[in-house]
Amino acid sequence: MSDILVIGGGIAGLSAGARLSADAKVTVLESETALGFHASGRSAALFEQNYGLPSTVALNKASADYHWHANGGYLSPRGFLLAARAEERASFEKDAETLGIAEISPERALELIPILKPAELAFAGYHEEAYDIDTDRMMQDFAREIRRNSGEVMTDARVTAISRQGETWQVTSTRGSHTAARLVNAAGAWADQIAGMAGIAPLGILPHRRSMARLPAPGGHDVSQWPMFFGVGESWYAKPDAGALLVSPAEEDLVEPHDAWADDMVLAEGLARYEEMVTEPVTRLLTSWAGLRSFSPDRALVLGPEPGDPAFVWCAAQGGYGFQTAPAASQLLADLVMGRTPALPGAVVASLTPDRFRR
Ligand SMILES: Cc1cc2nc3c(=O)[nH]c(=O)nc-3n(C[C@H](O)[C@H](O)[C@H](O)COP(=O)(O)OP(=O)(O)OC[C@H]3O[C@@H](n4cnc5c(N)ncnc54)[C@H](O)[C@@H]3O)c2cc1C
């Protein structure tokens, strides 16, 4: 018997499992044959402290030290550039203020991203403090930490039934039967389904698809030092990726939980928005994919025990911020489960726990 079963082997479940494994015997159950197969394997891997709601930003900031220093650090320089047309001034100012971006001249923006279209680019902003996260290594390191603390990480273990015998959870997976005193629900897009299996009321955590195309380096440029660049209002974005360029329509389309794929029409429209701002046309895709960003009704993460049933713990609704928040979110979750006082301010904690939906 484990002390804690964690359902979901994405960044949420692995980071929570690692933190909890310092004090408890943890088993992570993951449906797929590989860790990080769903949202966690499909992200843009960016750490931008100012991106998200205030509670997300608080988690981002509290995660920075871990991102920089744990296991040799996970961050490398990227930068973040916002590109706007003349008629987009108001949206530009709003984004720049929210994200703490300083305005730069269009000429400077062209030095940073030489394919921006001078005729379209009226305003630009730049923020140097945005970083690439080594997401694969981070997930593997959390899994290693669980195993080092005598825990287990089981893949190909789809949870199919959950029941309770007295104080003990009985979980059936495709790998067999598992028992534990506590359950952590880190099932991403499937979080409400897992709650339903456990007899816990859903919270309304809804998956939203976001697609991504990988293009050959435009015009044969060396893109490796380019910052990530965005259209205002997050209408599209582009990011260098191992010699190629990722371009996302940045859509947020409500879907059922599933193994997501890019919607061709959405992708084409998003690429057209990107093309309007650059000199190099899109002639070929190397590949495309999509992932599900799951949000709670107020779009903040949901971390902590179910009110009235603390043996069921939520670690869900990571939205578009699962990696940048993971170090602090997992620490908060472990503190709440273990009865320790969290380091984050009380108001931030209150805006993250499931209690806010149960009043
Ligand atoms: C296109 C895109 C770009 C993004 N960019 C960024 C970014 O730049 N920075 C950032 O921080 N975040 C980003 N994100 C968000 C980030 O990827 C997610 O917040 C994060 O991956 C969510 O992690 P998770 O573990 O909750 O979900 P998932 O990775 O989906 O993990 C949940 C796991 O639960 C498993 N599961 C479900 N049901 C069961 C069951 N019955 N039994 C067992 N296992 C089950 C699933 O198989 C899955 O592996 C992006 C997301 C997308 C889609």
The ligand as a Tripos MOL2 file, in Angstrom:
@<TRIPOS>MOLECULE
LIG
   53    58     1     0     0
SMALL
NO_CHARGES

@<TRIPOS>ATOM
      1 C1          0.5770   24.5510  -26.9850 C.3       1 LIG1
      2 C2          0.8660   24.7090  -25.5150 C.ar      1 LIG1
      3 C3          1.8400   25.6150  -25.0920 C.ar      1 LIG1
      4 C4          2.1430   25.7260  -23.7320 C.ar      1 LIG1
      5 N1          3.1620   26.5410  -23.3410 N.ar      1 LIG1
      6 C5          3.5270   26.5990  -22.0380 C.ar      1 LIG1
      7 C6          4.6470   27.3660  -21.6210 C.ar      1 LIG1
      8 O1          5.3050   28.0030  -22.4510 O.2       1 LIG1
      9 N2          4.9710   27.3920  -20.2950 N.ar      1 LIG1
     10 C7          4.2480   26.6820  -19.3720 C.ar      1 LIG1
     11 O2          4.5770   26.7470  -18.1860 O.2       1 LIG1
     12 N3          3.1810   25.9400  -19.7380 N.ar      1 LIG1
     13 C8          2.8130   25.8800  -21.0420 C.ar      1 LIG1
     14 N4          1.7480   25.1300  -21.4240 N.ar      1 LIG1
     15 C9          0.9200   24.5220  -20.3920 C.3       1 LIG1
     16 C10         1.4990   23.2440  -19.8420 C.3       1 LIG1
     17 O3          1.9170   22.4160  -20.8960 O.3       1 LIG1
     18 C11         0.4000   22.5780  -19.0080 C.3       1 LIG1
     19 O4         -0.0770   23.4900  -18.0320 O.3       1 LIG1
     20 C12         0.9220   21.3600  -18.2830 C.3       1 LIG1
     21 O5          1.5990   20.5090  -19.1580 O.3       1 LIG1
     22 C13        -0.2300   20.6160  -17.6160 C.3       1 LIG1
     23 O6          0.3330   19.5190  -16.9480 O.3       1 LIG1
     24 P1         -0.5610   18.3800  -16.3460 P.3       1 LIG1
     25 O7          0.3570   17.4140  -15.7210 O.co2     1 LIG1
     26 O8         -1.6500   18.9930  -15.5430 O.co2     1 LIG1
     27 O9         -1.3220   17.7390  -17.6080 O.3       1 LIG1
     28 P2         -0.8590   16.5850  -18.6070 P.3       1 LIG1
     29 O10         0.5230   16.7540  -19.0600 O.co2     1 LIG1
     30 O11        -1.9140   16.4520  -19.6310 O.co2     1 LIG1
     31 O12        -0.8630   15.3200  -17.6540 O.3       1 LIG1
     32 C14        -2.0380   14.7070  -17.1910 C.3       1 LIG1
     33 C15        -1.8070   13.2300  -17.3020 C.3       1 LIG1
     34 O13        -2.8790   12.5250  -16.6850 O.3       1 LIG1
     35 C16        -2.9920   11.3090  -17.3570 C.3       1 LIG1
     36 N5         -4.2850   10.6990  -17.0960 N.ar      1 LIG1
     37 C17        -5.5040   11.1620  -17.4430 C.ar      1 LIG1
     38 N6         -6.4550   10.3050  -17.0780 N.ar      1 LIG1
     39 C18        -5.8220    9.2480  -16.4820 C.ar      1 LIG1
     40 C19        -6.2560    8.0230  -15.9190 C.ar      1 LIG1
     41 N7         -7.5490    7.6660  -15.9080 N.pl3     1 LIG1
     42 N8         -5.3300    7.1990  -15.3910 N.ar      1 LIG1
     43 C20        -4.0170    7.5220  -15.3900 C.ar      1 LIG1
     44 N9         -3.5480    8.6610  -15.9290 N.ar      1 LIG1
     45 C21        -4.4400    9.5090  -16.4680 C.ar      1 LIG1
     46 C22        -2.8320   11.6770  -18.8250 C.3       1 LIG1
     47 O14        -2.4560   10.5720  -19.6210 O.3       1 LIG1
     48 C23        -1.7620   12.7600  -18.7510 C.3       1 LIG1
     49 O15        -0.4660   12.2660  -19.0440 O.3       1 LIG1
     50 C24         1.4280   24.9780  -22.7750 C.ar      1 LIG1
     51 C25         0.4350   24.0690  -23.1940 C.ar      1 LIG1
     52 C26         0.1740   23.9230  -24.5530 C.ar      1 LIG1
     53 C27        -0.8680   22.9280  -24.9680 C.3       1 LIG1
@<TRIPOS>BOND
     1     1     2 1
     2     2     3 ar
     3     2    52 ar
     4     3     4 ar
     5     4     5 ar
     6     4    50 ar
     7     5     6 ar
     8     6     7 ar
     9     6    13 1
    10     7     8 2
    11     7     9 ar
    12     9    10 ar
    13    10    11 2
    14    10    12 ar
    15    12    13 ar
    16    13    14 ar
    17    14    15 1
    18    14    50 ar
    19    15    16 1
    20    16    17 1
    21    16    18 1
    22    18    19 1
    23    18    20 1
    24    20    21 1
    25    20    22 1
    26    22    23 1
    27    23    24 1
    28    24    25 2
    29    24    26 1
    30    24    27 1
    31    27    28 1
    32    28    29 2
    33    28    30 1
    34    28    31 1
    35    31    32 1
    36    32    33 1
    37    33    34 1
    38    33    48 1
    39    34    35 1
    40    35    36 1
    41    35    46 1
    42    36    37 ar
    43    36    45 ar
    44    37    38 ar
    45    38    39 ar
    46    39    40 ar
    47    39    45 ar
    48    40    41 1
    49    40    42 ar
    50    42    43 ar
    51    43    44 ar
    52    44    45 ar
    53    46    47 1
    54    46    48 1
    55    48    49 1
    56    50    51 ar
    57    51    52 ar
    58    52    53 1
@<TRIPOS>SUBSTRUCTURE
     1 LIG1         1 GROUP 0 **** ****
